Amino acid sequence: MIGVYDYTVVLTYLSLISGLIGIIACLHGIGHPFVGIFFLLLSGLCDTFDGRVARRKQDRTELEKNYGIQIDSLADLVAFGVLPGCIGIAMLRVSDKFTEIPRLVPEEGGKMILYPILLISIMLFYVLAALIRLAYFNVTEEERSHTEGGTRKVYKGLPVTSAALILPTVMVIQFLTKTDLTLLYFIVMLVMGFLFISPFEIKKPGTRGVWIMVISGAVEFIVLMCLWLFVWKH
């Protein structure tokens, strides 16, 4: 079989599978965004450690290294590009304020519903920006590895994987305040989309930064789970 199947790619494969399950959970039946958020956090956890696990293998071939870079970005597009978009669509479907959102046909009298067109356009822009950023990263990483070697110290543009921490925060605030933040979610996606393709530089987090992100994600997961169980029971 073609491909790589050793332990260096397991977490990347799991991140992709988690993202796909989250998409299905959001779009199946009436769909629910909070289920999707759990899988977004899980994908974020897998992505945090997949590179570190892969680099532990000392005898990786160039094919294995390049393969790892490519599948990491492909999995990221699904987990942190498409899944957040599907979560947004699920939020529209369960929101009391946007009960008409799924309809894209003219109403009686010939009036078009503008909200769905605008918000879905934001979602499409977000996914496209994620694709552009990941493709750009792959190309520049290949060039950098040939000239500099080692691991990257600086990122250009906001990493797509930041969605695993930023977007669940909106859900936590929504639960805690009991306010419909669907519109805010799409505004955050719009801002993130621009940051994905902006040329500013951001330092790659070290070990301490990674653990801060892991703990932050774990706290978000626990808070969402506790709030979800409380709401479900009541």
VOTI-175786 format. One line per 10 residues: number of its first residue (from 1); for each residue z, y, x of N, C-alpha, C. Coordinates in steps of 0.02 Angstrom, whole numbers, plus 32768, in hexadecimal, padded with zeros to 4 digits. Last residue first. Layout:
N
NUM> Z:Y:X:Z:Y:X:Z:Y:X | ...
END
This chain:
234
234> 8669:83E1:79E4:867A:8410:79AE:863C:8423:7985 | 8632:838D:7A42:866B:8374:7A1A:867A:83A1:79DF | 85D2:83E2:7A78:85BD:83A6:7A56:85F4:838B:7A29 | 8620:8443:7AB7:85F5:8457:7A7F:85E1:841A:7A56 | 865C:83F2:7B18:8686:8418:7AE8:865D:842B:7AAB | 85EF:83C3:7B5E:8619:8393:7B3B:8644:83B6:7B07 | 85C1:843E:7B92:8596:8416:7B67:85C0:83E5:7B3E | 862B:8465:7BE3:8619:848E:7BAA:85EE:8467:7B78 | 8626:83FD:7C42:8663:8408:7C1A:8653:8431:7BDB | 85A4:840F:7C75:85B7:83D0:7C55:85F4:83D9:7C28
224> 85AC:8490:7CAA:857C:8482:7C74:858F:8442:7C4F | 860E:8479:7D0D:8619:84AA:7CD7:85EB:849C:7C9C | 85CD:841A:7D5D:860C:8409:7D3C:861A:8438:7D02 | 855C:8464:7D8A:8554:8425:7D65:8593:8414:7D3D | 8599:84CE:7DCD:856F:84DB:7D93:8567:849C:7D69 | 85D7:8484:7E33:85FF:84AB:7E05:85D8:84BA:7DC5 | 8566:8452:7E75:8595:8424:7E57:85C1:8447:7E23 | 852C:84C9:7EA3:8508:849F:7E72:8536:846F:7E4F | 8590:84F0:7EFC:857E:851B:7EC4:855A:84F4:7E8D | 858B:8486:7F56:85C8:8491:7F30:85BA:84BC:7EF2
214> 8509:849B:7F8A:851B:845C:7F69:8558:8464:7F3D | 8516:851B:7FC1:84E7:8510:7F8A:84F7:84D0:7F64 | 8574:84FF:8024:8584:8531:7FF0:8556:8528:7FB4 | 852B:84A7:8071:8566:848E:804C:857C:84BF:8017 | 84CA:84FF:80A4:84B6:84C5:807C:84F0:84AC:8052 | 8517:8556:80F0:84F3:856F:80B6:84DE:8537:8087 | 8543:84FE:8154:8574:851F:8128:8552:8538:80E8 | 84C9:84DD:8191:84F3:84A9:8172:8525:84C7:8141 | 8460:8569:8165:8478:8535:8192:84A3:8503:816C | 83CE:85A3:810E:8416:8597:8111:8428:855F:8142
204> 8355:860D:8156:8363:85CA:813E:83AD:85BB:8144 | 8344:86B5:8125:835C:8684:8156:836B:8641:8136 | 82B0:86FA:80E8:82F5:86E6:80D8:8309:86AE:8108 | 823C:877F:80DC:8256:8746:8100:829E:8739:80ED | 81BB:87AC:8065:81F9:87B9:8089:8212:8778:80A9 | 8143:87A4:801B:8142:8794:8062:8183:87A1:8088 | 8144:8748:7F7E:8150:8786:7FA3:8158:8776:7FEE | 813C:86DA:7F31:80FF:86ED:7F55:8107:872F:7F79 | 81BC:86CD:7EFA:819C:8693:7F1A:8163:86A9:7F48 | 81D0:8746:7EB9:81F2:873B:7EF9:81D5:86FF:7F1E
194> 8185:8732:7E45:8170:8765:7E74:8190:875B:7EB9 | 81D4:86CB:7E0E:818E:86C0:7E1C:8173:86F2:7E4E | 824E:870B:7DF8:8249:86D7:7E2B:8201:86C9:7E3F | 8229:875F:7D8E:823F:877C:7DCE:8239:8749:7E06 | 820B:86FC:7D2E:81D8:872D:7D42:81EA:874B:7D86 | 8286:86BB:7D20:824C:8696:7D38:8216:86C5:7D51 | 82CF:8725:7CE9:82E2:870A:7D2A:82A8:86E3:7D48 | 828D:872F:7C6F:828B:8768:7C9D:829D:8751:7CE4 | 82AE:86B4:7C37:8268:86C1:7C48:8261:86FD:7C77 | 8338:86C7:7C28:831F:868E:7C4F:82D7:869B:7C65
184> 833D:8732:7BCF:8353:873C:7C14:8339:8705:7C41 | 8312:86F1:7B5A:82E9:8725:7B77:82FC:8732:7BC0 | 8380:8699:7B48:833C:867F:7B51:830F:86B3:7B73 | 8406:86A6:7B32:83E9:86C7:7B6C:83A3:86AE:7B7B | 8471:86BD:7AB4:842F:86A1:7ABF:840D:86C7:7AF8 | 851B:86A4:7ADD:84E5:86D2:7ACF:84A2:86B0:7ADE | 8593:866E:7B06:8579:865B:7AC4:8543:868C:7AAD | 85C5:867E:7B83:85C3:86BA:7B59:85AD:86AB:7B12 | 85B9:85FC:7BB6:85F9:861E:7BB9:85FC:865A:7B8A | 8531:85DC:7BA1:8566:85B4:7B83:85A8:85DA:7B7F
174> 84F3:863F:7BEE:84E4:8639:7BA6:851A:8611:7B82 | 8525:8625:7C6D:8536:8664:7C4C:852A:8660:7C01 | 84E7:85A8:7C81:8530:85AD:7C82:8546:85ED:7C5E | 8460:85CE:7C7D:847B:85A1:7C4B:84C7:85A4:7C47 | 8458:861C:7CF0:844A:863B:7CAF:8466:8611:7C77 | 8471:85BA:7D4F:84A2:85F0:7D46:8498:8613:7D03 | 83FD:856E:7D51:8438:8553:7D2F:846E:8587:7D24 | 83AC:85CB:7D9E:83A0:85C1:7D57:83DA:859F:7D32 | 83E4:85C5:7E23:83DE:8603:7DFD:83D9:85F7:7DB2 | 83DF:8541:7E53:841F:8564:7E4F:841C:85A1:7E21
164> 835E:8515:7E4C:8392:84E5:7E3B:83D7:8505:7E37 | 830F:8579:7E7F:8313:8572:7E36:834C:8544:7E21 | 8305:8568:7F04:833C:8593:7EED:8343:8591:7EA1 | 8291:8525:7F21:82CC:84FC:7F11:8308:8526:7EFA | 823A:8584:7F4D:8234:856D:7F08:8272:8547:7EF2 | 8278:860A:7FB0:8269:85C3:7FA8:8269:85AE:7F5F | 822A:86A8:7FB4:8262:8682:7F99:8250:8638:7F92 | 81DB:86D1:8053:81DC:86CB:800A:8218:86A1:7FF4 | 81E5:866E:80DC:81C4:86AA:80C3:81BD:86A2:8078 | 8274:8638:8138:8244:862E:8102:8223:8670:80F1
154> 82A2:8606:81DB:829A:863D:81AA:8266:8629:8177 | 82A3:8595:8228:82E0:85BD:8226:82DE:85F2:81EE | 8269:84EE:8225:825E:8534:8214:82A1:8558:820E | 8282:8481:82B2:8286:8490:826B:827E:84DB:8260 | 820B:8454:8333:824D:8459:8316:824A:8468:82CC | 8179:84BC:835B:819F:847E:8359:81E4:8489:8339 | 811B:8524:8371:8162:852D:8380:8187:84EB:8387 | 8098:84F1:835A:80A3:8526:838B:80EC:852B:83A1 | 809C:848E:82FA:8073:8483:8335:8081:84B6:836C | 80ED:84C3:8299:8105:8486:82BC:80DC:8479:82FB
144> 809E:852C:8268:80DB:853B:828E:80F2:84FE:82B7 | 8039:84E9:8221:8027:8513:825A:8064:851F:8287 | 8087:84AA:81C0:805E:8481:81ED:804B:84A9:822B | 80BE:8519:8182:80EB:84EA:81A4:80C4:84BD:81D4 | 8050:8555:8148:8071:8578:817F:80A0:8549:81A5 | 8031:84F2:80E6:8000:8506:8118:8022:8526:8154 | 80A8:84EA:809B:808C:84AE:80BC:805D:84C1:80F4 | 80B5:856D:806A:80E8:8551:8097:80CC:8516:80BD | 8047:8574:8016:804B:85A1:8050:807D:8586:8083 | 806F:8517:7FB6:8032:850B:7FDC:8032:8535:801C
134> 80E1:8558:7F85:80E8:8517:7FA4:80AA:8507:7FCF | 80AB:85CE:7F4F:80DD:85D2:7F84:80E3:8590:7FAA | 8054:859D:7EED:803A:85C5:7F24:806B:85C5:7F5E | 80B0:855C:7E96:807A:8537:7EB7:8060:855C:7EF4 | 80FD:85CA:7E6D:811D:8593:7E91:80E9:856A:7EB7 | 809B:8612:7E29:80B9:862F:7E65:80DC:85FA:7E8E | 8084:85B7:7DBF:804E:85C7:7DEE:806A:85E4:7E2E | 8101:85BC:7D7F:80E9:857D:7D9B:80B2:8589:7DCF | 8102:8645:7D5A:8137:8629:7D83:811F:85E9:7DA5 | 8093:864F:7D05:8095:8674:7D44:80C8:8657:7D74
124> 80C0:85FF:7C9C:8085:85EB:7CC2:8082:860E:7D05 | 812D:864D:7C6F:8138:8609:7C87:80FD:85F1:7CB2 | 80E8:86C0:7C47:811A:86C4:7C7D:8126:867F:7C9B | 80A0:8689:7BDD:807B:86A4:7C17:80AA:86AB:7C53 | 8106:866F:7B86:80E3:8636:7BA4:80B9:864C:7BE0 | 8126:86F3:7B66:8157:86C9:7B88:8137:868B:7BA8 | 80AE:8724:7B29:80CD:8746:7B62:80FA:8717:7B8A | 8098:86CA:7AC0:8064:86D6:7AF2:8082:86F4:7B31 | 810E:86D4:7A75:80FD:8695:7A98:80C8:869F:7ACE | 8108:8760:7A4D:813D:8745:7A78:8129:8705:7A9B
114> 80A0:8778:79F3:8098:878C:7A38:80CC:876C:7A67 | 8047:872F:7978:808B:8731:7992:8087:873E:79DD | 7FCF:8794:7923:7FDE:8761:7955:8027:8767:796A | 7FA3:87AB:787B:7FCC:87C1:78B3:7FD9:8787:78E3 | 7F5C:878A:7807:7F37:878F:7845:7F60:87A4:7882 | 7F97:8770:7791:7F87:87B6:779D:7F65:87C0:77E0 | 8000:86F4:77CE:7FDD:870F:7795:7FD2:8759:77A0 | 7FE9:86E1:7882:800F:86DE:7845:7FE4:86F7:780B | 7F84:8681:78F2:7F91:86BF:78CE:7FBB:86B3:7890 | 7FDC:860E:7960:7FA5:861E:7933:7FB6:865E:790E
104> 8041:85D9:79A9:8014:8606:79CD:7FD7:8619:79A1 | 80E6:85AE:7995:80A7:85BA:7973:807E:85ED:7999 | 815F:85A7:79D9:812D:8574:79E6:80EA:8581:79C6 | 81A8:861D:79A7:8187:861C:79E8:8152:85E6:79F0 | 81F5:862B:793A:81AD:862B:7930:8185:8623:7971 | 8276:8632:7967:8263:85F8:793E:8218:85F4:7933 | 82C3:867E:79C1:827C:8673:79CC:8263:8636:79A5 | 8348:8685:79A6:8322:86C4:79A7:82D7:86B9:79AB | 8379:8608:79B3:8378:8624:7970:834D:8663:796D | 832C:8591:7A1E:8349:85D3:7A16:8343:85EB:79CE
94> 82EA:851D:7A34:832D:8517:7A16:834D:855A:7A08 | 8271:8547:7A6B:8270:851C:7A30:82B4:8516:7A0E | 8293:8590:7ADB:8271:85B2:7AA4:8275:8589:7A64 | 82C6:852A:7B29:82F2:855F:7B13:82D4:8585:7AD8 | 8251:84E3:7B44:8284:84C3:7B1A:82B6:84F7:7B01 | 8213:853F:7B98:81F4:852F:7B58:8226:850F:7B29 | 826F:853A:7C04:8264:8578:7BDF:8245:856B:7B9B | 825C:84B7:7C2C:829E:84CA:7C13:8298:850B:7BEB | 81DA:84C2:7C5B:81E7:8499:7C1F:822B:84A8:7C01 | 81F3:8510:7CCC:81C7:8529:7C97:81D3:8503:7C56
84> 8244:84BA:7D18:8260:84F8:7CFE:8235:8517:7CC7 | 81DC:8452:7D2E:8219:8446:7D07:8239:8487:7CEE | 817B:8491:7D83:816A:847D:7D3F:81A9:8473:7D14 | 81D1:84B6:7DF6:819D:84DF:7DD9:8191:84CE:7D90 | 822A:845A:7E1E:8241:84A0:7E1F:820C:84D1:7E07 | 81EB:83DC:7E0B:8232:83E4:7DFC:8247:842D:7DF5 | 8161:83F2:7E2E:8174:83D3:7DEE:81BC:83E6:7DDB | 816B:842D:7EAB:8143:844D:7E76:8156:8433:7E32 | 81B5:83D0:7EF3:81D3:8410:7EE3:81AD:8433:7EAB | 8157:836B:7F05:8191:835D:7EDB:81B2:839F:7EC5
74> 8101:83B0:7F5B:80E8:8396:7F1B:8121:8388:7EEB | 8156:83C8:7FC8:813C:8400:7FA2:8121:83EA:7F5E | 816D:8344:7FEF:81A6:836F:7FDF:818E:83A9:7FB4 | 80F1:8313:8010:8110:82FA:7FD2:814D:8324:7FBE | 80D9:835F:8087:80AD:8364:804D:80D0:834D:800D | 813F:833B:80DF:8136:8381:80CD:810E:8387:808C | 8129:82B0:80EA:8167:82C9:80CE:8162:8311:80B7 | 80AD:82AF:8128:80B3:8293:80E5:80F2:82AD:80C3 | 80D0:82E2:81A4:80A3:8308:8179:80A6:82F0:8131 | 8124:8277:81CF:813C:82BC:81CB:8111:82E5:819C
64> 80CD:8209:81CC:8109:8209:81A2:8125:824F:819A | 806D:8233:822A:8059:8226:81E5:8095:8228:81B7 | 80B9:8237:829D:809F:8276:8282:8088:826E:823A | 8149:81C8:8287:8106:81D9:829E:80F0:821B:8281 | 81F3:81C3:82B6:81C1:81D3:8283:817E:81E4:82A2 | 8261:819A:8300:821F:8181:8313:81EB:818D:82DD | 82D8:81CA:82CC:82C0:81E6:830C:8278:81D2:831B | 8314:81FE:8238:82EB:81C9:8255:82C7:81E3:8292 | 834B:8273:820F:8377:8243:8233:834F:820A:8253 | 82F2:82B6:81C2:82F5:82C8:8209:8323:829A:8231
54> 830E:8284:8142:82CF:8272:8163:82D2:827F:81AE | 8389:82C1:8125:8385:8278:812B:8347:8264:8151 | 8360:8346:8120:8392:8331:8152:8391:82E6:815C | 8309:8344:80B3:82F1:8354:80F6:8320:833E:812C | 8361:8322:8049:8329:82F6:805A:830E:8304:80A0 | 83C9:8375:8020:83D6:8346:8057:839A:831D:806C | 8398:83C6:7FBB:83C3:83E3:7FEF:83C9:83B6:802B | 8357:8374:7F61:832E:839C:7F8F:8358:83B9:7FC8 | 83C3:833F:7F19:8399:8313:7F42:8372:833A:7F76 | 83F0:83B6:7EDB:841C:8390:7F08:83F4:8362:7F36
44> 8382:83D6:7E8C:8398:8403:7EC0:83C5:83E1:7EF3 | 8383:836D:7E33:834A:8374:7E61:835D:83A1:7E9B | 83FA:838E:7DF0:83F5:834F:7E15:83BC:8352:7E48 | 83D5:8407:7DB4:840B:8407:7DE5:8408:83C7:7E10 | 8375:83D4:7D5D:8362:8406:7D8E:8396:8409:7DC6 | 83C2:8383:7D0C:8393:8362:7D39:8378:8393:7D6D | 8408:83E8:7CC9:842D:83B5:7CEF:83FF:8393:7D22 | 83A1:842B:7C88:83C6:844D:7CBD:83EC:841B:7CE8 | 837B:83D2:7C23:834D:83E0:7C5A:8370:83FF:7C95 | 83E7:83E2:7BCF:83DC:83A1:7BEF:83AF:83A9:7C2B
34> 83D2:8463:7BA6:840D:8455:7BCE:8409:8411:7BEF | 835E:8468:7B53:835C:8482:7B97:8397:846E:7BC3 | 831B:83E6:7AF6:8356:840F:7B00:835A:8426:7B48 | 82AD:83AD:7A74:82BA:83C2:7AB9:82FA:83EA:7ABE | 8283:8377:7A00:828F:83BF:79FE:829C:83DA:7A45 | 8222:8302:7A57:8240:8315:7A17:8248:8360:7A13 | 821B:8331:7B01:821D:82FA:7AD0:8240:8311:7A90 | 8228:8397:7B5B:81EE:8399:7B2E:81F0:8362:7AF9 | 829B:8380:7BA7:8290:83C2:7B89:825A:83C0:7B52 | 828B:82FD:7BD2:82C6:830E:7BA9:82BC:8351:7B86
24> 8219:830B:7C22:8216:82E1:7BE5:824F:82F3:7BB6 | 8250:835B:7C87:8218:8373:7C5F:8213:834C:7C1E | 82B1:8304:7CBB:82C5:8343:7C9D:828E:8360:7C71 | 825F:82A0:7CEE:828D:828F:7CB7:82A4:82CF:7C94 | 8222:82EC:7D55:81FA:82D1:7D1E:8225:82BE:7CE1 | 8290:8308:7DA8:826B:833E:7D88:8242:8326:7D4D | 82B2:8286:7DCF:82E2:82AE:7DA9:82BF:82E7:7D85 | 823F:8266:7E18:8250:8240:7DDC:8281:8266:7DB0 | 824B:82C4:7E82:8212:82C5:7E55:8221:82A2:7E13 | 82C3:8298:7EBB:82BE:82DC:7EA2:8284:82E3:7E71
14> 829E:8218:7EE4:82D0:821F:7EAF:82CF:8266:7E91 | 8244:8239:7F4A:822C:8214:7F10:825D:821C:7ED5 | 82A0:8276:7FA0:8268:829C:7F86:824C:827B:7F48 | 82F4:820B:7FBF:830F:8244:7F9B:82D8:8270:7F7D | 8299:81B5:8005:82B9:81A0:7FC6:82D2:81DC:7F9E | 8262:81CB:807F:8241:81EB:8045:8263:81DC:8003 | 82A8:8185:80DE:829E:81CC:80E9:827F:81F0:80AD | 82AC:80FD:80C5:82E4:8125:80AB:82D8:8170:80B3 | 81FC:80D8:80A2:823D:80CC:80C1:8270:80FF:80A7 | 817A:80E1:8076:81AB:80C6:8047:81F0:80BA:8067
4> 80E0:8137:806D:811C:8128:8095:8153:8115:8064 | 8031:8106:8052:806F:812B:8046:80A7:8116:8074 | 7FDD:8071:8015:7FDE:80B0:8039:801E:80D6:8028 | 8000:7FC4:802A:8000:8000:8000:8000:803E:802C
END
